[in-house]
Amino acid sequence: MIPPRIKSVKAVDNFCLEIIYSTGEKRLYDMKKNLQYDFYKKLNNIGYFQLVKSVETTVEWSNGEDMDSNELYTNSIIIQ
């Protein structure tokens, strides 16, 4: 399954991402479990973490860190 496009993303408290999809669905993804891996090490800096941006169906940061679109969608929770 290809998740819908991401309309917007923003970093919120406690290393979570608030994602709004093109369908209007609003979801919350917890990044903390990913921060233990070397690939995401720079994201432990909250200032850098907050520079997240959306790119089609996923999110990324300026040094190339990104997330699998299916991981973001299926392992996030719906919020209102």
C-alpha atoms as a printed R data frame, in Angstrom:
   type eleno elety resid chain resno      x      y      z
1  ATOM     1    CA   MET     A     1  0.000  0.000  0.000
2  ATOM     2    CA   ILE     A     2  1.231  3.463 -0.847
3  ATOM     3    CA   PRO     A     3  0.270  5.914  1.896
4  ATOM     4    CA   PRO     A     4 -1.344  9.225  0.951
5  ATOM     5    CA   ARG     A     5  0.816 12.295  0.352
6  ATOM     6    CA   ILE     A     6  1.814 14.348  3.340
7  ATOM     7    CA   LYS     A     7  0.331 17.814  3.375
8  ATOM     8    CA   SER     A     8  2.371 19.023  6.360
9  ATOM     9    CA   VAL     A     9  4.578 17.818  9.188
10 ATOM    10    CA   LYS     A    10  5.825 19.440 12.349
11 ATOM    11    CA   ALA     A    11  7.945 18.328 15.262
12 ATOM    12    CA   VAL     A    12  6.042 18.338 18.537
13 ATOM    13    CA   ASP     A    13  6.942 17.515 22.138
14 ATOM    14    CA   ASN     A    14  9.022 14.508 23.087
15 ATOM    15    CA   PHE     A    15 10.451 13.755 19.600
16 ATOM    16    CA   CYS     A    16  7.102 13.116 17.963
17 ATOM    17    CA   LEU     A    17  5.927 14.167 14.511
18 ATOM    18    CA   GLU     A    18  2.465 15.521 13.830
19 ATOM    19    CA   ILE     A    19  1.613 14.613 10.245
20 ATOM    20    CA   ILE     A    20 -1.353 15.832  8.227
21 ATOM    21    CA   TYR     A    21 -2.057 13.770  5.126
22 ATOM    22    CA   SER     A    22 -3.718 14.974  1.933
23 ATOM    23    CA   THR     A    23 -6.814 12.996  2.976
24 ATOM    24    CA   GLY     A    24 -7.196 15.298  5.986
25 ATOM    25    CA   GLU     A    25 -6.107 12.555  8.365
26 ATOM    26    CA   LYS     A    26 -3.961 13.802 11.262
27 ATOM    27    CA   ARG     A    27 -1.511 11.319 12.776
28 ATOM    28    CA   LEU     A    28  1.194 11.289 15.450
29 ATOM    29    CA   TYR     A    29  4.415  9.326 14.965
30 ATOM    30    CA   ASP     A    30  6.824  8.753 17.868
31 ATOM    31    CA   MET     A    31 10.443  8.978 16.641
32 ATOM    32    CA   LYS     A    32 12.108  8.090 19.968
33 ATOM    33    CA   LYS     A    33 12.636  4.420 19.088
34 ATOM    34    CA   ASN     A    34 14.545  5.454 15.949
35 ATOM    35    CA   LEU     A    35 16.949  7.795 17.732
36 ATOM    36    CA   GLN     A    36 19.054  4.907 19.037
37 ATOM    37    CA   TYR     A    37 20.305  4.119 15.514
38 ATOM    38    CA   ASP     A    38 23.423  5.812 14.092
39 ATOM    39    CA   PHE     A    39 21.517  6.949 10.973
40 ATOM    40    CA   TYR     A    40 19.247  9.109 13.163
41 ATOM    41    CA   LYS     A    41 21.871 10.196 15.729
42 ATOM    42    CA   LYS     A    42 21.766 13.889 14.693
43 ATOM    43    CA   LEU     A    43 18.014 13.969 15.335
44 ATOM    44    CA   ASN     A    44 18.727 13.791 19.072
45 ATOM    45    CA   ASN     A    45 19.452 17.517 18.759
46 ATOM    46    CA   ILE     A    46 15.950 18.969 19.220
47 ATOM    47    CA   GLY     A    47 16.809 22.054 17.144
48 ATOM    48    CA   TYR     A    48 17.768 19.880 14.195
49 ATOM    49    CA   PHE     A    49 14.821 17.527 14.768
50 ATOM    50    CA   GLN     A    50 12.452 20.483 14.423
51 ATOM    51    CA   LEU     A    51 13.743 21.171 10.881
52 ATOM    52    CA   VAL     A    52 11.737 18.222  9.521
53 ATOM    53    CA   LYS     A    53  9.975 18.732  6.183
54 ATOM    54    CA   SER     A    54  7.514 16.736  4.131
55 ATOM    55    CA   VAL     A    55  8.430 15.265  0.761
56 ATOM    56    CA   GLU     A    56  5.506 13.578 -1.019
57 ATOM    57    CA   THR     A    57  4.668 10.521  1.136
58 ATOM    58    CA   THR     A    58  7.497 10.799  3.659
59 ATOM    59    CA   VAL     A    59  9.502 13.212  5.808
60 ATOM    60    CA   GLU     A    60 13.172 14.140  5.757
61 ATOM    61    CA   TRP     A    61 15.867 16.316  7.266
62 ATOM    62    CA   SER     A    62 18.647 18.263  5.543
63 ATOM    63    CA   ASN     A    63 21.412 15.698  6.175
64 ATOM    64    CA   GLY     A    64 19.469 12.956  4.384
65 ATOM    65    CA   GLU     A    65 17.662 11.320  7.278
66 ATOM    66    CA   ASP     A    66 14.251 10.145  6.151
67 ATOM    67    CA   MET     A    67 11.552  7.671  7.105
68 ATOM    68    CA   ASP     A    68  9.867  4.859  5.241
69 ATOM    69    CA   SER     A    69  6.415  6.100  4.250
70 ATOM    70    CA   ASN     A    70  4.719  2.847  5.300
71 ATOM    71    CA   GLU     A    71  6.446  2.969  8.693
72 ATOM    72    CA   LEU     A    72  5.191  6.521  9.243
73 ATOM    73    CA   TYR     A    73  1.626  5.714  8.293
74 ATOM    74    CA   THR     A    74  1.093  2.288  9.830
75 ATOM    75    CA   ASN     A    75  2.943  2.945 13.089
76 ATOM    76    CA   SER     A    76  1.426  6.311 13.851
77 ATOM    77    CA   ILE     A    77 -1.772  6.977 15.751
78 ATOM    78    CA   ILE     A    78 -4.734  9.004 14.565
79 ATOM    79    CA   ILE     A    79 -5.241 12.252 16.487
80 ATOM    80    CA   GLN     A    80 -7.859 14.964 16.275
